[in-house]
Amino acid sequence: MTEVSIRPLPASEYSKAAEWLADPHLNKFLASEWRNQKVSERTLAVVAMNPKNRLFLVTCDGIGCGIVALGGIDTLDQTATLWYVLGDQAFGGRGVITRAVELLLSTVFGELNLKSVNASVASGHIVSIRILEKNGFVYAGKLRRNMAVEGDLVDRLLFDRLP
Amino acid sequence: MALTADKIRSFLSGLGINAAEVGDETLLFSSGLLDSFTMVELIGVIEAATGKRVPASQVTLTNFDSVERILRAFGKENQ
């Protein structure tokens, strides 16, 4: 039985997290501020110090394997954008990130008392879409040709989730 | 080379920010004046000026969110 948990990303894991986010296979799906940038341990440190962000290390049976995170936390509108990365592909296919997102939603609607959370996915990124759907996210619309993936402009699919 | 307020403001000017309007206690990061990637560049400027690496554990709002805080954390008396 796989045990998945999340905890605030510690500084000691910034380096590993930076490696994951810099991986071209993952980096191409990230928000534009992360793409085509030199993602380093320092980048993670700066992102983590922003109070609008919350970064969590995903562990599977105690081993760090990915990140789930909130960005753009808006305490006035009580919303945020959720994103996630499975850094270690050896843990793929086990529902690790799906479970991690579920755990993060508890923080979103509990501790942070947000009333809405959103996420976006590049059109065709089926695995990522399934993660959201399994966690109760609802398709909210499409921004056409809104995301550059490997040089091609693709549609961005928008999802949201209420408590 | 020493880290000075002028050096930090010179960096800000290079980003197109009117550095004359940035007071010592103006919030640089939590206000959105600097984004994550320009803050990374600023850390590089600080390291170049001090000759010392800034460890990730010291990258905090307490140390970086204003000119005054940066000088307090990494200025001459702290080198």
gemmi code that builds the backbone of each chain (N, CA, C; Angstrom):
import gemmi

chains = {
    "A": [
        ("MET", (0.857, -1.191, 0.000), (0.000, 0.000, 0.000), (0.895, 1.245, 0.000)),
        ("THR", (0.694, 2.094, -0.975), (1.503, 3.300, -1.089), (0.958, 4.381, -0.167)),
        ("GLU", (1.852, 4.968, 0.647), (1.429, 6.058, 1.520), (1.942, 7.385, 0.959)),
        ("VAL", (1.018, 8.241, 0.631), (1.371, 9.547, 0.081), (1.115, 10.611, 1.133)),
        ("SER", (2.051, 11.529, 1.264), (1.841, 12.657, 2.178), (2.459, 13.912, 1.566)),
        ("ILE", (2.083, 15.050, 2.102), (2.681, 16.317, 1.663), (3.122, 17.098, 2.892)),
        ("ARG", (4.173, 17.888, 2.709), (4.644, 18.773, 3.780), (5.294, 19.983, 3.125)),
        ("PRO", (5.318, 21.105, 3.825), (5.951, 22.292, 3.233), (7.347, 21.962, 2.709)),
        ("LEU", (7.630, 22.423, 1.514), (8.911, 22.116, 0.882), (10.052, 22.706, 1.706)),
        ("PRO", (10.901, 21.861, 2.286), (12.005, 22.390, 3.091), (13.151, 22.895, 2.213)),
        ("ALA", (13.927, 23.823, 2.738), (15.047, 24.374, 1.977), (16.009, 23.280, 1.522)),
        ("SER", (16.108, 22.242, 2.304), (17.034, 21.153, 1.952), (16.615, 20.420, 0.676)),
        ("GLU", (15.360, 20.613, 0.247), (14.872, 19.930, -0.954), (14.756, 20.872, -2.159)),
        ("TYR", (15.167, 22.124, -1.996), (15.054, 23.066, -3.113), (15.838, 22.591, -4.331)),
        ("SER", (17.007, 22.057, -4.067), (17.870, 21.644, -5.166), (17.208, 20.528, -5.987)),
        ("LYS", (16.676, 19.541, -5.286), (16.013, 18.437, -5.980), (14.784, 18.945, -6.732)),
        ("ALA", (14.022, 19.813, -6.079), (12.819, 20.359, -6.715), (13.186, 21.150, -7.971)),
        ("ALA", (14.292, 21.870, -7.907), (14.726, 22.650, -9.066), (15.072, 21.723, -10.229)),
        ("GLU", (15.680, 20.603, -9.920), (16.001, 19.627, -10.975), (14.733, 19.130, -11.654)),
        ("TRP", (13.730, 18.860, -10.851), (12.465, 18.380, -11.432), (11.862, 19.446, -12.354)),
        ("LEU", (11.816, 20.664, -11.854), (11.151, 21.730, -12.618), (11.938, 22.119, -13.870)),
        ("ALA", (13.242, 21.846, -13.842), (14.072, 22.166, -15.010), (14.038, 21.044, -16.054)),
        ("ASP", (13.528, 19.883, -15.673), (13.455, 18.761, -16.609), (12.605, 19.171, -17.817)),
        ("PRO", (13.179, 19.136, -19.014), (12.440, 19.606, -20.201), (11.089, 18.932, -20.399)),
        ("HIS", (10.983, 17.655, -19.998), (9.716, 16.935, -20.182), (8.616, 17.484, -19.270)),
        ("LEU", (9.014, 18.093, -18.161), (8.039, 18.678, -17.239), (7.938, 20.182, -17.425)),
        ("ASN", (9.094, 20.784, -17.635), (9.155, 22.247, -17.720), (8.239, 22.805, -18.803)),
        ("LYS", (8.069, 22.065, -19.882), (7.276, 22.582, -21.004), (5.810, 22.778, -20.649)),
        ("PHE", (5.346, 22.120, -19.569), (3.942, 22.247, -19.192), (3.723, 23.260, -18.060)),
        ("LEU", (4.799, 23.839, -17.555), (4.664, 24.754, -16.419), (4.195, 26.132, -16.871)),
        ("ALA", (3.814, 26.950, -15.891), (3.426, 28.331, -16.194), (4.604, 29.031, -16.866)),
        ("SER", (4.277, 30.033, -17.658), (5.301, 30.642, -18.519), (6.486, 31.185, -17.729)),
        ("GLU", (6.237, 31.633, -16.483), (7.365, 32.189, -15.730), (8.413, 31.131, -15.407)),
        ("TRP", (8.030, 29.850, -15.477), (8.977, 28.783, -15.201), (9.623, 28.240, -16.469)),
        ("ARG", (8.981, 28.467, -17.600), (9.469, 27.852, -18.824), (10.632, 28.633, -19.412)),
        ("ASN", (11.572, 27.907, -19.966), (12.721, 28.521, -20.647), (13.499, 29.447, -19.722)),
        ("GLN", (13.436, 29.168, -18.434), (14.223, 29.911, -17.458), (15.199, 28.943, -16.803)),
        ("LYS", (16.261, 29.487, -16.277), (17.176, 28.642, -15.523), (16.577, 28.455, -14.122)),
        ("VAL", (15.989, 27.317, -13.911), (15.374, 27.047, -12.609), (16.446, 26.475, -11.690)),
        ("SER", (16.663, 27.134, -10.590), (17.726, 26.736, -9.673), (17.178, 26.631, -8.256)),
        ("GLU", (18.038, 26.146, -7.397), (17.722, 26.098, -5.970), (17.309, 27.485, -5.481)),
        ("ARG", (18.006, 28.476, -5.987), (17.723, 29.859, -5.590), (16.339, 30.304, -6.055)),
        ("THR", (15.974, 29.881, -7.263), (14.643, 30.220, -7.770), (13.580, 29.686, -6.818)),
        ("LEU", (13.767, 28.449, -6.398), (12.806, 27.852, -5.476), (12.743, 28.634, -4.178)),
        ("ALA", (13.899, 29.055, -3.693), (13.938, 29.804, -2.434), (13.150, 31.105, -2.552)),
        ("VAL", (13.308, 31.773, -3.685), (12.606, 33.039, -3.888), (11.099, 32.809, -4.032)),
        ("VAL", (10.739, 31.812, -4.807), (9.314, 31.513, -4.982), (8.688, 31.138, -3.636)),
        ("ALA", (9.428, 30.377, -2.851), (8.895, 29.925, -1.564), (8.721, 31.075, -0.577)),
        ("MET", (9.522, 32.120, -0.710), (9.395, 33.211, 0.269), (8.218, 34.136, -0.058)),
        ("ASN", (7.664, 33.999, -1.253), (6.521, 34.827, -1.624), (5.283, 34.337, -0.883)),
        ("PRO", (4.669, 35.194, -0.087), (3.495, 34.744, 0.689), (2.312, 34.354, -0.184)),
        ("LYS", (2.365, 34.688, -1.457), (1.277, 34.274, -2.352), (1.443, 32.840, -2.832)),
        ("ASN", (2.579, 32.231, -2.487), (2.842, 30.859, -2.906), (2.914, 29.929, -1.707)),
        ("ARG", (2.529, 28.709, -1.921), (2.766, 27.636, -0.953), (3.259, 26.422, -1.729)),
        ("LEU", (4.458, 25.962, -1.393), (5.037, 24.805, -2.063), (5.082, 23.634, -1.097)),
        ("PHE", (4.688, 22.476, -1.569), (4.695, 21.278, -0.728), (5.454, 20.160, -1.427)),
        ("LEU", (6.251, 19.468, -0.649), (6.939, 18.282, -1.148), (5.985, 17.101, -1.030)),
        ("VAL", (5.875, 16.358, -2.115), (5.073, 15.132, -2.100), (6.010, 13.978, -1.781)),
        ("THR", (5.635, 13.189, -0.798), (6.435, 12.007, -0.506), (5.577, 10.766, -0.700)),
        ("CYS", (6.233, 9.745, -1.221), (5.575, 8.462, -1.435), (6.367, 7.431, -0.637)),
        ("ASP", (5.735, 6.867, 0.354), (6.429, 5.948, 1.267), (7.705, 6.599, 1.801)),
        ("GLY", (7.613, 7.885, 2.093), (8.713, 8.623, 2.709), (9.734, 9.203, 1.756)),
        ("ILE", (9.587, 8.907, 0.474), (10.571, 9.391, -0.510), (9.994, 10.568, -1.289)),
        ("GLY", (10.732, 11.670, -1.323), (10.279, 12.842, -2.062), (10.198, 12.534, -3.548)),
        ("CYS", (9.058, 12.833, -4.148), (8.905, 12.472, -5.565), (8.202, 13.541, -6.387)),
        ("GLY", (7.762, 14.610, -5.764), (7.075, 15.627, -6.564), (6.704, 16.850, -5.749)),
        ("ILE", (6.008, 17.730, -6.406), (5.597, 18.989, -5.782), (4.117, 19.213, -6.072)),
        ("VAL", (3.389, 19.642, -5.075), (2.078, 20.241, -5.297), (2.161, 21.640, -4.706)),
        ("ALA", (1.486, 22.583, -5.328), (1.709, 23.970, -4.925), (0.504, 24.841, -5.208)),
        ("LEU", (0.489, 25.954, -4.524), (-0.483, 27.002, -4.790), (0.287, 28.247, -5.189)),
        ("GLY", (-0.234, 28.944, -6.173), (0.330, 30.228, -6.554), (-0.767, 31.265, -6.590)),
        ("GLY", (-0.383, 32.498, -6.542), (-1.360, 33.578, -6.654), (-2.429, 33.533, -5.582)),
        ("ILE", (-2.040, 33.160, -4.381), (-3.031, 33.113, -3.295), (-3.561, 34.525, -3.060)),
        ("ASP", (-4.861, 34.641, -3.183), (-5.513, 35.944, -3.062), (-6.476, 35.871, -1.879)),
        ("THR", (-6.094, 36.493, -0.797), (-6.920, 36.387, 0.409), (-8.160, 37.268, 0.335)),
        ("LEU", (-8.171, 38.219, -0.576), (-9.364, 39.066, -0.733), (-10.442, 38.309, -1.513)),
        ("ASP", (-10.053, 37.787, -2.648), (-11.001, 37.010, -3.447), (-11.087, 35.559, -2.981)),
        ("GLN", (-10.228, 35.196, -2.049), (-10.204, 33.847, -1.458), (-10.056, 32.764, -2.533)),
        ("THR", (-9.033, 32.947, -3.339), (-8.786, 31.990, -4.412), (-7.283, 31.784, -4.605)),
        ("ALA", (-6.937, 30.796, -5.388), (-5.531, 30.512, -5.697), (-5.484, 29.609, -6.920)),
        ("THR", (-4.299, 29.493, -7.476), (-4.079, 28.576, -8.591), (-3.257, 27.390, -8.106)),
        ("LEU", (-3.723, 26.213, -8.432), (-3.053, 24.995, -7.980), (-2.240, 24.409, -9.134)),
        ("TRP", (-1.061, 23.907, -8.807), (-0.267, 23.208, -9.824), (0.510, 22.071, -9.180)),
        ("TYR", (1.040, 21.198, -10.008), (1.652, 19.979, -9.487), (2.629, 19.404, -10.498)),
        ("VAL", (3.581, 18.682, -9.958), (4.599, 18.038, -10.800), (5.001, 16.724, -10.145)),
        ("LEU", (4.988, 15.661, -10.923), (5.604, 14.416, -10.462), (7.046, 14.458, -10.943)),
        ("GLY", (7.964, 14.682, -10.020), (9.358, 14.865, -10.406), (10.057, 13.566, -10.734)),
        ("ASP", (9.778, 12.542, -9.954), (10.430, 11.247, -10.140), (9.457, 10.318, -10.854)),
        ("GLN", (9.729, 10.090, -12.128), (8.790, 9.315, -12.947), (8.695, 7.849, -12.523)),
        ("ALA", (9.616, 7.412, -11.679), (9.538, 6.039, -11.175), (8.277, 5.826, -10.341)),
        ("PHE", (7.688, 6.950, -9.880), (6.482, 6.858, -9.056), (5.216, 7.056, -9.884)),
        ("GLY", (5.369, 7.090, -11.198), (4.218, 7.307, -12.068), (3.262, 6.122, -12.065)),
        ("GLY", (2.010, 6.406, -12.371), (1.020, 5.352, -12.506), (0.441, 4.822, -11.214)),
        ("ARG", (0.796, 5.462, -10.096), (0.300, 4.990, -8.806), (-0.726, 5.925, -8.185)),
        ("GLY", (-1.046, 6.985, -8.881), (-2.002, 7.935, -8.324), (-1.408, 8.821, -7.242)),
        ("VAL", (-0.094, 8.945, -7.253), (0.578, 9.709, -6.193), (0.167, 11.186, -6.221)),
        ("ILE", (0.218, 11.783, -7.392), (-0.110, 13.215, -7.465), (-1.609, 13.431, -7.256)),
        ("THR", (-2.415, 12.505, -7.734), (-3.863, 12.615, -7.490), (-4.133, 12.680, -5.989)),
        ("ARG", (-3.489, 11.815, -5.249), (-3.667, 11.802, -3.787), (-3.077, 13.071, -3.169)),
        ("ALA", (-1.925, 13.511, -3.681), (-1.284, 14.718, -3.132), (-2.166, 15.952, -3.348)),
        ("VAL", (-2.797, 16.011, -4.513), (-3.709, 17.136, -4.768), (-4.886, 17.075, -3.809)),
        ("GLU", (-5.375, 15.884, -3.569), (-6.475, 15.725, -2.603), (-6.052, 16.253, -1.220)),
        ("LEU", (-4.836, 15.927, -0.824), (-4.340, 16.401, 0.474), (-4.195, 17.931, 0.472)),
        ("LEU", (-3.718, 18.463, -0.648), (-3.553, 19.913, -0.724), (-4.904, 20.624, -0.659)),
        ("LEU", (-5.916, 20.020, -1.244), (-7.242, 20.646, -1.204), (-7.750, 20.779, 0.234)),
        ("SER", (-7.339, 19.866, 1.087), (-7.718, 19.988, 2.501), (-7.132, 21.261, 3.098)),
        ("THR", (-5.907, 21.572, 2.716), (-5.276, 22.815, 3.176), (-5.951, 24.028, 2.549)),
        ("VAL", (-6.266, 23.908, 1.272), (-6.885, 25.023, 0.540), (-8.194, 25.444, 1.199)),
        ("PHE", (-9.034, 24.472, 1.459), (-10.363, 24.801, 1.965), (-10.435, 24.775, 3.494)),
        ("GLY", (-9.386, 24.269, 4.127), (-9.341, 24.239, 5.578), (-8.523, 25.395, 6.126)),
        ("GLU", (-7.254, 25.169, 6.295), (-6.351, 26.165, 6.885), (-6.410, 27.516, 6.174)),
        ("LEU", (-6.401, 27.493, 4.841), (-6.356, 28.760, 4.089), (-7.733, 29.384, 3.890)),
        ("ASN", (-8.765, 28.573, 4.100), (-10.147, 29.056, 4.000), (-10.445, 29.726, 2.661)),
        ("LEU", (-9.868, 29.173, 1.581), (-10.175, 29.704, 0.256), (-11.525, 29.164, -0.207)),
        ("LYS", (-12.158, 29.911, -1.084), (-13.501, 29.521, -1.524), (-13.524, 29.001, -2.963)),
        ("SER", (-12.395, 29.110, -3.626), (-12.303, 28.609, -5.000), (-10.830, 28.397, -5.327)),
        ("VAL", (-10.558, 27.335, -6.059), (-9.190, 27.115, -6.529), (-9.272, 26.735, -8.000)),
        ("ASN", (-8.299, 27.189, -8.763), (-8.334, 26.919, -10.193), (-7.035, 26.279, -10.648)),
        ("ALA", (-7.089, 25.687, -11.825), (-5.893, 25.088, -12.418), (-6.065, 25.138, -13.932)),
        ("SER", (-4.961, 25.096, -14.628), (-5.055, 25.053, -16.081), (-4.095, 24.002, -16.618)),
        ("VAL", (-4.472, 23.455, -17.751), (-3.738, 22.335, -18.338), (-3.637, 22.557, -19.839)),
        ("ALA", (-2.500, 22.199, -20.385), (-2.370, 22.262, -21.844), (-3.300, 21.229, -22.474)),
        ("SER", (-3.995, 21.652, -23.510), (-4.898, 20.738, -24.204), (-4.137, 19.476, -24.618)),
        ("GLY", (-4.722, 18.340, -24.343), (-4.093, 17.086, -24.729), (-3.259, 16.446, -23.636)),
        ("HIS", (-3.050, 17.172, -22.553), (-2.275, 16.596, -21.446), (-3.230, 15.768, -20.586)),
        ("ILE", (-3.559, 14.593, -21.092), (-4.629, 13.772, -20.520), (-4.355, 13.385, -19.065)),
        ("VAL", (-3.119, 13.017, -18.768), (-2.793, 12.580, -17.401), (-3.103, 13.687, -16.404)),
        ("SER", (-2.722, 14.896, -16.765), (-2.945, 16.026, -15.859), (-4.440, 16.334, -15.719)),
        ("ILE", (-5.149, 16.223, -16.817), (-6.601, 16.466, -16.770), (-7.274, 15.450, -15.842)),
        ("ARG", (-6.837, 14.212, -15.918), (-7.441, 13.165, -15.076), (-7.181, 13.437, -13.595)),
        ("ILE", (-6.007, 13.968, -13.297), (-5.699, 14.295, -11.893), (-6.717, 15.295, -11.365)),
        ("LEU", (-7.021, 16.283, -12.178), (-7.980, 17.305, -11.748), (-9.391, 16.724, -11.648)),
        ("GLU", (-9.786, 15.983, -12.659), (-11.142, 15.424, -12.655), (-11.364, 14.490, -11.476)),
        ("LYS", (-10.362, 13.693, -11.155), (-10.500, 12.770, -10.015), (-10.621, 13.517, -8.698)),
        ("ASN", (-10.159, 14.764, -8.706), (-10.247, 15.568, -7.482), (-11.420, 16.555, -7.508)),
        ("GLY", (-12.344, 16.314, -8.402), (-13.569, 17.101, -8.394), (-13.483, 18.442, -9.093)),
        ("PHE", (-12.401, 18.679, -9.811), (-12.322, 19.920, -10.590), (-13.299, 19.837, -11.765)),
        ("VAL", (-13.846, 20.963, -12.096), (-14.833, 21.036, -13.171), (-14.265, 21.881, -14.309)),
        ("TYR", (-14.460, 21.389, -15.514), (-14.012, 22.142, -16.697), (-14.730, 23.488, -16.744)),
        ("ALA", (-13.954, 24.557, -16.864), (-14.543, 25.903, -16.800), (-14.398, 26.680, -18.100)),
        ("GLY", (-13.655, 26.135, -19.039), (-13.533, 26.863, -20.298), (-12.173, 26.654, -20.945)),
        ("LYS", (-12.025, 27.306, -22.065), (-10.807, 27.106, -22.856), (-10.286, 28.446, -23.364)),
        ("LEU", (-9.010, 28.647, -23.211), (-8.357, 29.803, -23.814), (-7.620, 29.289, -25.044)),
        ("ARG", (-8.024, 29.771, -26.192), (-7.496, 29.217, -27.430), (-6.082, 29.714, -27.730)),
        ("ARG", (-5.255, 28.797, -28.167), (-3.865, 29.111, -28.547), (-3.208, 30.007, -27.484)),
        ("ASN", (-3.274, 29.556, -26.254), (-2.885, 30.397, -25.114), (-1.608, 29.934, -24.432)),
        ("MET", (-1.046, 28.824, -24.898), (0.106, 28.255, -24.193), (1.094, 27.696, -25.207)),
        ("ALA", (2.347, 28.112, -25.083), (3.371, 27.641, -26.015), (4.008, 26.374, -25.462)),
        ("VAL", (3.786, 25.268, -26.142), (4.393, 23.994, -25.752), (5.287, 23.525, -26.886)),
        ("GLU", (6.549, 23.503, -26.619), (7.552, 23.095, -27.615), (7.374, 23.857, -28.929)),
        ("GLY", (7.109, 25.134, -28.797), (7.049, 25.988, -29.980), (5.678, 26.107, -30.616)),
        ("ASP", (4.757, 25.243, -30.203), (3.406, 25.309, -30.778), (2.445, 25.951, -29.778)),
        ("LEU", (1.598, 26.812, -30.272), (0.580, 27.398, -29.403), (-0.597, 26.430, -29.308)),
        ("VAL", (-0.890, 26.022, -28.096), (-1.995, 25.071, -27.880), (-3.033, 25.723, -26.973)),
        ("ASP", (-4.208, 25.130, -26.949), (-5.267, 25.658, -26.085), (-4.948, 25.369, -24.620)),
        ("ARG", (-5.373, 26.285, -23.769), (-5.240, 26.082, -22.322), (-6.630, 25.772, -21.772)),
        ("LEU", (-6.759, 24.625, -21.118), (-8.037, 24.228, -20.539), (-8.087, 24.678, -19.077)),
        ("LEU", (-9.170, 25.316, -18.709), (-9.314, 25.865, -17.363), (-10.250, 24.987, -16.530)),
        ("PHE", (-9.866, 24.786, -15.300), (-10.674, 23.991, -14.369), (-10.793, 24.758, -13.059)),
        ("ASP", (-11.886, 24.525, -12.367), (-11.967, 25.093, -11.016), (-12.636, 24.100, -10.072)),
        ("ARG", (-12.453, 24.388, -8.815), (-12.965, 23.494, -7.768), (-13.441, 24.361, -6.615)),
        ("LEU", (-14.630, 24.066, -6.140), (-15.169, 24.753, -4.963), (-15.122, 23.800, -3.777)),
        ("PRO", (-15.262, 24.310, -2.558), (-15.231, 23.421, -1.378), (-16.309, 22.341, -1.456)),
    ],
    "B": [
        ("MET", (34.722, 45.242, -3.010), (33.504, 45.938, -3.392), (32.467, 45.776, -2.276)),
        ("ALA", (31.739, 46.840, -1.968), (30.773, 46.766, -0.872), (29.353, 46.853, -1.409)),
        ("LEU", (28.462, 46.292, -0.663), (27.048, 46.391, -1.017), (26.505, 47.706, -0.461)),
        ("THR", (25.951, 48.510, -1.331), (25.413, 49.803, -0.914), (23.989, 49.973, -1.445)),
        ("ALA", (23.299, 50.941, -0.865), (21.947, 51.248, -1.345), (22.001, 51.694, -2.796)),
        ("ASP", (23.050, 52.444, -3.161), (23.181, 52.908, -4.546), (23.309, 51.727, -5.510)),
        ("LYS", (24.029, 50.718, -5.085), (24.208, 49.551, -5.959), (22.866, 48.843, -6.180)),
        ("ILE", (22.099, 48.740, -5.110), (20.785, 48.090, -5.246), (19.876, 48.940, -6.137)),
        ("ARG", (19.901, 50.242, -5.924), (19.039, 51.118, -6.740), (19.491, 51.127, -8.202)),
        ("SER", (20.774, 50.987, -8.422), (21.275, 50.919, -9.789), (20.717, 49.679, -10.492)),
        ("PHE", (20.670, 48.589, -9.752), (20.076, 47.357, -10.300), (18.606, 47.584, -10.636)),
        ("LEU", (17.898, 48.244, -9.721), (16.469, 48.495, -9.950), (16.268, 49.387, -11.175)),
        ("SER", (17.122, 50.373, -11.315), (17.028, 51.256, -12.481), (17.204, 50.470, -13.773)),
        ("GLY", (18.100, 49.504, -13.733), (18.333, 48.671, -14.900), (17.124, 47.855, -15.319)),
        ("LEU", (16.204, 47.686, -14.383), (14.958, 46.960, -14.676), (13.865, 47.895, -15.171)),
        ("GLY", (14.200, 49.184, -15.241), (13.195, 50.156, -15.675), (12.380, 50.732, -14.533)),
        ("ILE", (12.804, 50.446, -13.319), (12.105, 50.980, -12.147), (12.686, 52.345, -11.812)),
        ("ASN", (11.818, 53.293, -11.490), (12.291, 54.604, -11.071), (12.844, 54.483, -9.650)),
        ("ALA", (14.145, 54.279, -9.560), (14.766, 53.988, -8.272), (14.626, 55.140, -7.288)),
        ("ALA", (14.444, 56.355, -7.809), (14.291, 57.501, -6.906), (13.016, 57.383, -6.069)),
        ("GLU", (12.077, 56.601, -6.573), (10.824, 56.430, -5.846), (10.842, 55.225, -4.912)),
        ("VAL", (11.977, 54.539, -4.898), (12.097, 53.378, -4.020), (12.795, 53.801, -2.734)),
        ("GLY", (12.018, 53.921, -1.687), (12.594, 54.298, -0.401), (13.293, 53.120, 0.250)),
        ("ASP", (13.988, 53.404, 1.326), (14.713, 52.325, 2.004), (13.792, 51.215, 2.472)),
        ("GLU", (12.566, 51.593, 2.798), (11.644, 50.590, 3.345), (10.544, 50.189, 2.356)),
        ("THR", (10.663, 50.650, 1.131), (9.697, 50.216, 0.105), (9.790, 48.706, -0.073)),
        ("LEU", (8.648, 48.049, -0.041), (8.653, 46.594, -0.182), (8.894, 46.222, -1.646)),
        ("LEU", (9.918, 45.438, -1.863), (10.338, 45.124, -3.220), (9.619, 43.904, -3.787)),
        ("PHE", (9.455, 42.921, -2.956), (8.965, 41.635, -3.449), (7.493, 41.419, -3.104)),
        ("SER", (7.152, 41.603, -1.854), (5.761, 41.340, -1.467), (4.816, 42.360, -2.072)),
        ("SER", (5.364, 43.483, -2.545), (4.530, 44.483, -3.223), (4.356, 44.161, -4.699)),
        ("GLY", (5.180, 43.240, -5.201), (5.119, 42.903, -6.620), (6.052, 43.738, -7.486)),
        ("LEU", (6.822, 44.640, -6.861), (7.762, 45.460, -7.627), (8.784, 44.580, -8.348)),
        ("LEU", (9.254, 43.558, -7.661), (10.141, 42.570, -8.273), (9.430, 41.229, -8.323)),
        ("ASP", (9.613, 40.499, -9.435), (9.058, 39.145, -9.484), (10.143, 38.151, -9.070)),
        ("SER", (9.777, 36.895, -9.093), (10.696, 35.881, -8.576), (12.023, 35.873, -9.328)),
        ("PHE", (11.951, 36.012, -10.637), (13.184, 35.868, -11.405), (14.075, 37.108, -11.313)),
        ("THR", (13.479, 38.280, -11.178), (14.335, 39.455, -10.972), (14.912, 39.445, -9.550)),
        ("MET", (14.180, 38.853, -8.620), (14.735, 38.728, -7.269), (15.940, 37.803, -7.274)),
        ("VAL", (15.889, 36.769, -8.086), (17.052, 35.882, -8.224), (18.248, 36.672, -8.762)),
        ("GLU", (17.987, 37.542, -9.729), (19.068, 38.372, -10.272), (19.632, 39.296, -9.195)),
        ("LEU", (18.743, 39.843, -8.374), (19.195, 40.737, -7.305), (20.100, 39.998, -6.321)),
        ("ILE", (19.758, 38.760, -6.040), (20.613, 37.979, -5.143), (22.008, 37.837, -5.758)),
        ("GLY", (22.049, 37.668, -7.064), (23.341, 37.593, -7.752), (24.129, 38.884, -7.606)),
        ("VAL", (23.438, 40.007, -7.667), (24.092, 41.311, -7.487), (24.674, 41.416, -6.078)),
        ("ILE", (23.906, 40.965, -5.117), (24.363, 41.015, -3.723), (25.596, 40.132, -3.539)),
        ("GLU", (25.556, 38.961, -4.138), (26.710, 38.058, -4.015), (27.952, 38.650, -4.672)),
        ("ALA", (27.747, 39.277, -5.816), (28.897, 39.874, -6.505), (29.494, 41.003, -5.674)),
        ("ALA", (28.620, 41.748, -4.997), (29.092, 42.892, -4.216), (29.767, 42.459, -2.919)),
        ("THR", (29.278, 41.377, -2.348), (29.815, 40.954, -1.053), (30.891, 39.880, -1.188)),
        ("GLY", (30.895, 39.221, -2.334), (31.860, 38.131, -2.506), (31.480, 36.889, -1.730)),
        ("LYS", (30.234, 36.851, -1.273), (29.785, 35.688, -0.499), (28.496, 35.131, -1.076)),
        ("ARG", (28.392, 33.816, -0.998), (27.183, 33.163, -1.489), (26.054, 33.341, -0.469)),
        ("VAL", (24.873, 33.587, -0.970), (23.690, 33.694, -0.106), (23.037, 32.316, -0.051)),
        ("PRO", (23.050, 31.655, 1.088), (22.423, 30.329, 1.158), (20.905, 30.432, 1.068)),
        ("ALA", (20.292, 29.373, 0.552), (18.837, 29.371, 0.363), (18.104, 29.658, 1.672)),
        ("SER", (18.674, 29.218, 2.762), (18.003, 29.410, 4.055), (17.917, 30.886, 4.455)),
        ("GLN", (18.748, 31.732, 3.818), (18.703, 33.167, 4.126), (17.834, 33.959, 3.160)),
        ("VAL", (17.264, 33.250, 2.201), (16.384, 33.920, 1.237), (14.991, 34.008, 1.866)),
        ("THR", (14.775, 35.081, 2.588), (13.512, 35.291, 3.289), (13.072, 36.737, 3.084)),
        ("LEU", (11.801, 36.984, 3.309), (11.302, 38.358, 3.217), (11.987, 39.249, 4.247)),
        ("THR", (12.281, 38.699, 5.392), (12.946, 39.476, 6.442), (14.282, 40.029, 5.951)),
        ("ASN", (14.950, 39.271, 5.091), (16.273, 39.695, 4.606), (16.238, 40.423, 3.268)),
        ("PHE", (15.133, 40.283, 2.520), (15.177, 40.742, 1.128), (14.086, 41.709, 0.695)),
        ("ASP", (13.142, 42.007, 1.558), (11.958, 42.695, 1.032), (12.084, 44.212, 0.934)),
        ("SER", (13.239, 44.772, 1.269), (13.443, 46.217, 1.089), (14.947, 46.482, 1.034)),
        ("VAL", (15.290, 47.662, 0.577), (16.708, 48.046, 0.533), (17.287, 48.004, 1.946)),
        ("GLU", (16.542, 48.528, 2.882), (17.014, 48.562, 4.269), (17.248, 47.149, 4.810)),
        ("ARG", (16.332, 46.247, 4.521), (16.469, 44.876, 5.025), (17.673, 44.178, 4.385)),
        ("ILE", (17.871, 44.429, 3.106), (19.009, 43.808, 2.417), (20.330, 44.298, 3.017)),
        ("LEU", (20.408, 45.597, 3.235), (21.652, 46.143, 3.797), (21.871, 45.651, 5.223)),
        ("ARG", (20.772, 45.527, 5.945), (20.892, 45.038, 7.332), (21.413, 43.601, 7.343)),
        ("ALA", (20.936, 42.812, 6.402), (21.327, 41.402, 6.382), (22.684, 41.164, 5.723)),
        ("PHE", (22.989, 41.953, 4.679), (24.176, 41.638, 3.873), (25.136, 42.815, 3.704)),
        ("GLY", (24.840, 43.920, 4.395), (25.705, 45.086, 4.300), (27.050, 44.859, 4.958)),
        ("LYS", (27.864, 45.883, 4.877), (29.257, 45.763, 5.286), (29.443, 45.207, 6.702)),
        ("GLU", (28.601, 45.694, 7.626), (28.803, 45.277, 9.013), (28.487, 43.807, 9.237)),
        ("ASN", (27.796, 43.195, 8.231), (27.452, 41.784, 8.378), (28.339, 40.868, 7.554)),
        ("GLN", (29.344, 41.436, 6.910), (30.222, 40.605, 6.090), (31.350, 40.030, 6.929)),
    ],
}
model = gemmi.Model(1)
for chain_id, residues in chains.items():
    chain = gemmi.Chain(chain_id)
    for i, (resn, *xyz) in enumerate(residues, 1):
        res = gemmi.Residue()
        res.name, res.seqid = resn, gemmi.SeqId(i, " ")
        for name, pos in zip(("N", "CA", "C"), xyz):
            atom = gemmi.Atom()
            atom.name, atom.element = name, gemmi.Element(name[0])
            atom.pos, atom.b_iso = gemmi.Position(*pos), 0.0
            res.add_atom(atom)
        chain.add_residue(res)
    model.add_chain(chain)
structure = gemmi.Structure()
structure.add_model(model)
structure.setup_entities()
